[in-house]
């Protein structure tokens, strides 16, 4: 896996089974991965390509499969990673179960479209700008603050959360209906008491993660178990119907 992640042209990978000893300074560097032709990707926009990070791993696997023709021959694409037939069979069987059985979001699929729009910015140039995202120039450059980013994502799904110029966490925290965190689903919006009550907002993705734009990362996926975010979460979740 290390050589597939960083690239087989990395010194020490030739003639191995992909288990070369590669320091994290190289393994986690998008620049070095680009140099050696690997599939490792910074999926959550934090500047690090970490194979043990869920977002990075998902985007990297997608990149590898796409490069190996997954759309035309999924089995062949999976076998480029692991040539064991049983492994390919299991991966494809699980993918089919997910495709046919997974419950992703409620309603008519609008929330899935919200999530898709929000995650479309991952890996692209963007940054947090306080008060940003309220004109076409900002939006084209990916310059959002947390509330304008939420407004934009819902707008792409055909859901208007009110006048863009006046959107803030103070307006978003009153729309839809409040629900219990235990009932949260993808597309619900989640609030945090950062510099003030309900001072930050993001969009729930599922599996313990949400997406938003933060001052330190720009648009990125966040683990709800992160010590900082969990400490300022006071249970405020809203569902837009």
C-alpha positions as CSV (number, residue, x, y, z in Angstrom):
1,X,0.0,0.0,0.0
2,X,2.7,2.6,0.8
3,X,4.1,2.5,-2.8
4,X,0.6,2.7,-4.3
5,X,-0.2,5.7,-2.1
6,X,3.1,7.6,-2.7
7,X,4.0,6.2,-6.2
8,X,6.0,3.3,-7.4
9,X,8.7,5.6,-8.7
10,X,9.7,6.3,-5.1
11,X,13.2,4.9,-4.3
12,X,12.8,1.6,-2.6
13,X,9.5,0.6,-4.2
14,X,11.0,-1.1,-7.3
15,X,10.9,-4.9,-6.9
16,X,8.9,-4.8,-3.7
17,X,5.3,-5.8,-2.9
18,X,4.5,-2.1,-2.2
19,X,5.6,-2.2,1.4
20,X,8.6,0.0,1.2
21,X,9.5,2.0,4.3
22,X,8.4,5.6,3.5
23,X,8.6,8.4,6.1
24,X,5.4,10.2,6.9
25,X,6.9,13.5,5.7
26,X,6.8,12.0,2.2
27,X,3.7,9.7,2.6
28,X,1.6,12.6,3.8
29,X,2.8,15.2,1.4
30,X,0.6,15.9,-1.7
31,X,3.6,17.5,-3.3
32,X,5.7,14.4,-2.9
33,X,2.9,12.1,-4.0
34,X,2.5,14.2,-7.2
35,X,6.3,13.8,-7.7
36,X,6.2,10.1,-7.5
37,X,2.8,9.5,-9.2
38,X,0.9,7.9,-6.3
39,X,-2.9,7.9,-5.7
40,X,-2.8,9.5,-2.2
41,X,-5.1,12.5,-2.0
42,X,-5.9,15.2,0.5
43,X,-9.6,14.6,0.6
44,X,-10.6,16.9,3.4
45,X,-8.5,19.9,2.5
46,X,-6.2,20.0,5.5
47,X,-3.0,19.9,3.4
48,X,-2.1,16.3,4.4
49,X,-2.7,13.1,2.5
50,X,-3.2,10.5,5.3
51,X,-4.1,6.9,4.4
52,X,-5.7,6.5,7.9
53,X,-8.0,9.5,7.4
54,X,-11.4,8.4,6.1
55,X,-11.9,11.3,3.7
56,X,-8.4,11.0,2.3
57,X,-8.7,7.3,1.9
58,X,-12.1,7.5,0.1
59,X,-10.9,10.1,-2.4
60,X,-7.6,8.2,-3.0
61,X,-9.5,4.9,-3.7
62,X,-11.8,6.7,-6.1
63,X,-8.8,8.3,-7.9
64,X,-7.1,4.9,-8.2
65,X,-10.3,3.1,-9.4
66,X,-11.1,5.9,-11.9
67,X,-7.5,5.8,-13.3
68,X,-7.9,2.0,-13.9
69,X,-11.2,2.1,-15.7
70,X,-13.7,1.4,-13.0
71,X,-16.6,2.7,-15.1
72,X,-16.0,0.2,-17.9
73,X,-14.6,-2.8,-15.9
74,X,-15.0,-2.5,-12.1
75,X,-13.6,-5.9,-11.4
76,X,-10.4,-5.2,-13.4
77,X,-10.0,-1.9,-11.6
78,X,-10.2,-3.5,-8.2
79,X,-7.8,-6.2,-9.2
80,X,-5.2,-3.5,-10.0
81,X,-5.0,-3.0,-6.2
82,X,-5.2,-6.6,-5.0
83,X,-5.0,-9.4,-7.5
84,X,-6.8,-11.9,-5.3
85,X,-10.1,-12.9,-6.9
86,X,-11.8,-13.3,-3.6
87,X,-10.9,-9.8,-2.6
88,X,-12.4,-8.3,-5.8
89,X,-15.5,-10.4,-5.3
90,X,-16.0,-9.1,-1.8
91,X,-15.4,-5.5,-2.7
92,X,-17.9,-5.6,-5.6
93,X,-20.5,-7.5,-3.5
94,X,-20.3,-4.8,-0.8
95,X,-20.5,-2.1,-3.3
96,X,-23.6,-3.6,-4.8
97,X,-25.2,-3.9,-1.3
98,X,-24.4,-0.3,-0.6
99,X,-25.9,0.8,-4.0
100,X,-29.1,-1.1,-3.6
101,X,-29.7,-1.1,0.2
102,X,-28.1,2.0,1.7
103,X,-30.4,4.7,3.2
104,X,-28.6,7.9,2.6
105,X,-31.1,10.6,3.3
106,X,-34.8,11.2,3.9
107,X,-37.3,12.6,1.4
108,X,-36.9,12.9,-2.3
109,X,-33.1,13.0,-2.5
110,X,-32.8,16.7,-2.0
111,X,-30.5,16.2,1.0
112,X,-28.3,13.9,-0.9
113,X,-28.0,16.7,-3.5
114,X,-27.1,19.2,-0.7
115,X,-24.3,16.8,0.5
116,X,-23.0,16.3,-3.0
117,X,-22.9,20.0,-3.6
118,X,-21.0,20.7,-0.4
119,X,-18.4,18.0,-0.9
120,X,-17.8,19.1,-4.5
121,X,-15.5,21.8,-3.1
122,X,-13.2,19.3,-1.5
123,X,-9.7,19.4,-3.1
124,X,-10.5,22.6,-5.0
125,X,-9.1,26.1,-4.2
126,X,-11.2,27.8,-1.5
127,X,-10.9,29.5,1.8
128,X,-12.8,30.9,4.7
129,X,-13.6,34.6,4.4
130,X,-15.7,36.2,7.1
131,X,-18.7,37.8,5.3
132,X,-17.7,36.1,2.1
133,X,-19.9,34.0,-0.3
134,X,-22.5,36.7,-0.8
135,X,-21.7,37.7,-4.4
136,X,-20.9,35.8,-7.6
137,X,-17.2,36.8,-7.5
138,X,-16.7,35.3,-4.0
139,X,-18.6,32.2,-4.9
140,X,-16.6,31.6,-8.1
141,X,-13.4,31.7,-6.0
142,X,-14.8,29.6,-3.2
143,X,-14.6,32.4,-0.6
144,X,-17.3,31.5,1.9
145,X,-18.0,31.9,5.5
146,X,-19.8,29.1,7.3
147,X,-23.4,30.3,6.8
148,X,-23.0,31.4,3.2
149,X,-21.5,28.0,2.4
150,X,-24.5,26.2,3.9
151,X,-26.8,28.6,2.0
152,X,-24.9,27.9,-1.3
153,X,-25.0,24.1,-0.9
154,X,-28.8,24.1,-0.3
155,X,-29.3,26.5,-3.2
156,X,-27.6,24.0,-5.5
157,X,-30.3,21.5,-4.4
158,X,-33.1,23.9,-5.2
159,X,-33.7,24.9,-1.5
160,X,-33.7,28.6,-0.7
161,X,-32.7,29.4,2.8
162,X,-33.6,33.1,2.5
163,X,-31.9,36.2,1.2
164,X,-28.2,35.5,0.6
165,X,-27.0,39.0,1.6
166,X,-28.5,38.6,5.1
167,X,-27.8,34.9,5.7
168,X,-26.1,34.2,9.0
169,X,-26.1,31.6,11.7
170,X,-28.7,33.8,13.4
171,X,-31.1,33.3,10.5
172,X,-30.2,29.6,9.9
173,X,-30.8,28.7,13.5
174,X,-34.5,29.4,13.2
175,X,-35.4,27.6,9.9
176,X,-36.7,24.1,9.6
177,X,-37.2,22.3,12.9
178,X,-34.9,21.4,15.7
179,X,-34.2,17.7,16.1
180,X,-32.3,15.5,18.6
181,X,-28.7,14.7,17.8
182,X,-29.6,11.0,18.1
183,X,-31.8,11.4,15.0
184,X,-29.4,13.4,12.9
185,X,-29.2,12.4,9.2
186,X,-27.1,13.6,6.2
187,X,-28.2,17.1,5.1
188,X,-29.2,18.2,8.6
189,X,-27.4,21.4,9.8
190,X,-25.4,21.4,13.0
191,X,-24.5,24.4,15.1
192,X,-21.6,25.1,17.5
193,X,-21.2,27.6,20.2
194,X,-17.8,29.0,19.0
195,X,-17.3,32.7,19.6
196,X,-21.0,33.0,20.5
197,X,-24.0,30.8,20.8
198,X,-24.7,29.1,17.4
199,X,-21.6,30.9,16.1
200,X,-20.7,28.2,13.6
201,X,-22.7,25.9,11.3
202,X,-22.0,22.9,9.1
203,X,-23.8,20.2,7.2
204,X,-24.0,16.7,8.5
205,X,-22.5,14.0,6.2
206,X,-23.1,10.8,8.3
207,X,-20.7,8.4,10.0
208,X,-19.8,10.9,12.7
209,X,-18.7,13.6,10.2
210,X,-19.9,17.0,8.9
211,X,-18.6,19.5,6.4
212,X,-18.2,23.2,6.7
213,X,-15.7,26.0,6.0
214,X,-13.4,26.8,8.9
215,X,-10.8,29.6,9.3
216,X,-7.9,27.2,9.6
217,X,-8.9,24.8,6.8
218,X,-11.4,26.3,4.4
219,X,-14.0,23.8,3.3
220,X,-13.2,20.5,5.0
221,X,-14.7,17.4,6.5
222,X,-14.6,17.4,10.3
223,X,-14.9,14.5,12.7
224,X,-17.5,15.2,15.3
225,X,-15.4,13.4,17.9
226,X,-12.6,16.1,17.5
227,X,-12.0,17.4,21.0
228,X,-12.5,21.1,20.1
229,X,-15.8,20.7,18.1
230,X,-17.3,18.2,20.5
231,X,-16.6,20.5,23.4
232,X,-18.5,23.4,21.8
233,X,-21.4,21.4,20.5
234,X,-24.5,21.9,22.7
235,X,-26.9,19.6,20.8
236,X,-28.4,22.1,18.3
237,X,-29.3,20.3,15.1
238,X,-31.9,21.5,12.6
239,X,-33.7,19.7,9.7
240,X,-34.8,21.6,6.6
241,X,-38.0,20.2,5.3
